[in-house]
């Protein structure tokens, strides 16, 4: 825990310096001018896939920025939305959404894949789930399926683009040459870590390497398909989620100084350690790739450990959702509790909370994280995202 505290302190020092240097060249490298983003992940970056495939999200999801539920597990924008904004690209349309929610400057332009696509779905895992979504809430669109969707998307849109007879027909399709110039973002593993918490120590020793190997294989496959710039997020402090703390048996003595579950965070950190080692190996194995390992854990833990000074309500409070007489009413849902209908509305000021619904983050927290991530403050090579096409050894 001492090392963790030192890392958070270091992130704070870097943040203070870099926020004063916004708009300046931090690395001296030229901008990559990414023409597109292709994203793979879970609910941390799903912009409407799961909502389109199964049941649409309901109010008050989306209330802060979009003013309607648009398939994001937050009151507003996600980190991937802020990444798109920074790169001057539209918000990503979900691959699974035939109608789309490609917003730019607050307006919905419908489905548009010219500048990328989002293959992430809420509840997604790295490994293939062994239960249906109706039994466990886990998405059937696990990482291998998301990669298969990308392969199909690339082949189909390239064919359509090449056979189109006019610029009008091509306007919402990615340019074939942009696939090799795009930024590939991977943010997945949280749900696998959750599932692995109940495993015995010897089982986890084999489980975590399996997760990391699968994720590495996905990167290698994308590389073979022409991808070159990768932005790979590790997993966050699962033990700091309000839902984790709420359902922890006998949490006394198992919490760290920030009130987070030490055991759960320990498993997340072991996954992150092995993932970082895998990224280093991938750099050697994929000579033309530029791979950036992003320490999402450090960014999230830094905010959680300093919530009050950063203007947020102290964790583990959440904005949306209620627990009444031992009954949990999920955000935006209704339930009958002892003969009384209870509606789980959102709080009055979501921007003062870190947690939106006990699992996911508010737009304000996502923005706080994104500012650190975009500038490269928690990347192992310190490269800002706009320069992420440059290989680490060039820094």
N, C-alpha and C positions, 0 to 999 in steps of 0.2 A: 504493500500500500504506500510505502514511502516513495518508491519509484513513480507510482501513479500520481502522487501529489506533486512531485518535482516536474513531471511531464505537464501537468495542468498549469503549474506556475510558469513554465517555459512558454506554453501556448499563450498565456496572458501577456507576457512580456513582448512576444512577437506581434500579437494583435495590436498592442498599444503603438508599436513602431509602425507597422504596416498600414494601419488605418489612417495614419497621418500622411501616408505616401500614396493614397488612392489617386489613380490617374497617371502616376509616374511609371516608367519602366523599372521593374524590380529586377529582372534577370538580364536585361539587355538583349534578349532574343526577340526577333520579329514576331508579330502576331501570325497565327496559323490561318486566320480567316476561315474557320470551319464552315462549310456550306450546309452541314446537316449534323444531327445527333441521332444516334440509335441507342435506345436505352433498354436494359434488361434488369428485372428486379421484382420486388414485392410491393406491398402497400406504401412503402416509403417513397416510391416514385411512380406508382400507378396513376395515370391521368385519365382513366375511364375504362380500362379493359375489363376488369372484373364486373363493374357496374353494367357494362353493355352485355356481357356474356350471361349474367345471372340476374340478380335483382338490383334495380337502380338505387343509388344512395338517396337519402331523404334529407330534407331540411332538419337541422340547421347546418349540415355539412355545406361548405362553400359560402357561408353567409358573409364573411368579411370582405372578400375581394370580388368574387364572381356574382354574389348576391343570388345564387341558386346552387343546388347540388349538381356538380359536374363530374362526379366519379372520383374525386380526390378525398382521401381519408384525412381531412383537415378542415379548418374553417376557411381556408384560402389556399394560397400557393404552397407548393412543395419545393424542396431544394432543386429538383430538376427544372422547375419553372424559372427559378432565379438564375440557374445556369444558362437556360435558353435566353433569358432577357440580357444577361451579361454578354453573350455571344451575338446579340442582336438578331436572334432567330425567333420565329413564332413558337408558342407553346406546342408541345408534341401532341399529335393526334394518336390515340390508342389504335393499335393495329386491329383489335377486335371490334372497334366501334364503326359501324357502317355509316353512321350519320356524322359523328365526329364532334370535337369541341376544340378546334384549333383557334385559340384566342390570340388576338394581337391588339394591344392598347385597349383591352377591355371589351373588344367586339368579337363575336363568334362568327368565324368564316366557314364553318362546317369542316368536313374532313379534308385534310390537305397534307400530303406526304412529300411535298417538294423539298422540305428541309428536314426530313427524318421521320422516324416512327417510334412509338413506344410499345414494346412487347411485354412490359411489366404487368403483373396482375396481383391484386391484393391477396395475401395468403400464400403466395408462391414460395416454393422451396427449391433448393439445389437438387436434392434427391427426389426420386419418384415417390409420391405419397402412396401409402397403403390403405387409405380410407377415402371415401368420396367427400366432396365438398359439403354435402348435406349432413354427413356424420361428424366431420371434424372442423369444417370451415377452411380447410386447406385447399388451395387452388389446384385444379387439375393441370394448369398450365405451368408446370415446373420448368426448370432451366433448359433441359433438353428440348422440350416442346417450344419454348420461346426461341431457341436457336433454329429449330425446324421451321417455325413461322418466318423467321428472318430469311432463311434460305428461299422459301417459297415467295416471299415478298420481293426479294432481290431479283429472282428469275422472272417473275411475272411482270413487275414494273419495268424491267429492262426491255422485255419483249414488247410491252405496250408502248413504251417510249419510242422504241426503234421503228415500230409500225404505224405510229401516229402520223397523220397527214398534215397537221398544223400545230403551231405553237399553242393555240387554245387547247387542243387535246392533251398537250404535254404539261400544261401549266401546274397541275397538282401532282405530278409524278416526279420522283427524284431523278436527276440526271445520272445516267450510268457511271460517268466518271467521278461522281461525287462519293460513291461508296468507299473508294480508297482514300478520300480526303476528309471523311467525316470523323467525328469524335464518337467513340464507342464507350458508353457508360455502363458499368455493372455495379449494382447495389442489391445484394441478395445474400441470404444466409441466416437472417434473424429468426425465421420460423424453424429452420433446421436446428438452431441452437436451442430454441425453446423445447423442441421435441427431444433433444438430447439430454436435457437436464435430469430426466428420470433414469437415465442409463447408468449402469455401474461403471466404476472407474476403468476396468479393463475393456469394457465395451466402448467407452468414450475414446480410449487410446487408439482404437481402430476407426471409430466413427468420424472424428474430426479430420484425419488425413483423407478419408473417403470424400468428404465434402470439398476439401481443398483441391484434391485431384480432379474432381468433376468440374469445378469452376475453372481450373487450369485448362482442362480439355476443351471447354467452351471457348476460352480465349484463343487457344491454338486453332480451333475450327474457324473462328472468325478471321483469324490471320490468313488462313488458307483461302478464305473467300475474298481476300484483299484488304481487310481492315488493318490499319497501321497505328492509329492513335487510341490508346486505351486509358480510361480513367476509372480505376477500380477502388470502390469504397470497402473498407472493412465493416464489421458489424458494431453497433452501438452498445452502450451499457445496459443490457437487458435487465439487470438487477435493479435499475433505477426507475423502471416503469411503475407507475402507481398500481397497475393491475398485478404486477409481480409481487410487490410488497403486500398488497391487500390479501392475496391468497397464499402467502407464505405461512407454513405452519410454524408457530412459535418463533417469530422473527427476532425476539430479543436475543442479543448475543451474536446474531448472524449478520448484523448491519454494520456498514462502515461509517466513517465520520460524517458522510453526507446522507445517511439513512438508506443506502442502497444495499441490496443483498450481495454479500461478498462472494458466496458460492457461484451464483448466476453470472456475476461479472467476471469471475475467475475463468469460467468456461468460455465466455466471449473473448477474453484476452488470449486464451490459448489458441482459439481459432484464428484470431488476428495475427498472432505470432507466426503460426504456420502459413497463413495466407501471405504475409510479407515475405517469408522465405521463398514461397512459390513464385511470387512476382520477380524476385531477384533471379531465380532460375529461368523464368520465362524470358527475361532480358537476354540471357545468354543463348537460349534456344531459338529465339525469334529475332534474328539480327536486324531486320528492317523495322521492327516495332518500337514505338515509344510508349512505355508503360509507366503510369503514375499510380503509386499506392497511396490512398488517401485515408488518413486516420480519423474517420468519423467518430470513433470512440472518444478520442481526446477532445474533439470539438464539443461533443454533447456533454461529456463529463465536466468540462470546463464551465459550461453554463450552469449545469445542475449544481455544481459545488459553489457557485458564486451568484446564485439566482437573485438574491435580494439586492446586491450591489448593482446588478445589471437591470434592475427595474421590474423583476418578475416576482410573482407569488412564490413563496417557498415550496419546493416539492415536498411530498408527492401529491399535492392538490391537482385536480383536473378541472377543466372548464365545463365539459359536457358529460352528462350521465349522472345517475343517482343510485344510492344504496339506501333503501327504506326497509326498516325492520328485517334486515338480513337478505332482502331481495334486491338483486342488481337490475336496474333498468338502464339499458344501453342508450347511448346518445341518439336522440331523435325518435325513440321508441316509447310505446305506452305499455303499461302493465297493470294488472289488478292486484293490489296489495291489501289484503284483509278487507276486501269489499270496496276499496277506493281506487279509482283510476288515477294512476300516476304517470305524468309525462316527463320525460327526461329532456329538459330544455338546456340551452347553453347558458353560460355565465354572462354577466352584463358586459364585461370587458375582456374578450378573448386575448387581446394583445398583452395582457398582464400575466398570462399563464404560459408555462412551458408545455404542459401536456394538454392536448385537446380532449381526448376521450379515455385516457388511462393507458393507451397503447401508442397512439400517434401524437405527433407534435402540432402545435398551433402554427399559423403562418408566421407569427412574430418570432417564434423559436427557429423555424426553418430559415427565416431570413438571417437570423443571427449566425446560424451554422454556415449558411451559404456564403456569407461575406468572408468568413475565415477560409473556407474551402476554395473559393474562386481565386483568392490571392495566393494560394499555395502554402498557407501557413501551417497546414497539417499534412502536407505531402512529403513523402520521404525524399524527394529530389528538389523540393522547394519551388517547383515550377508552377506559375499561375496557370489557370485552365486555358486562357487564351493562347498560351505558348506550349500547350501540351502535346503538340506534334513533334517537338524536339526531344531527342533521346537524352536520357539522364546523364550520360557521361559527357554531354556537351556543356553541362552547367558548370 
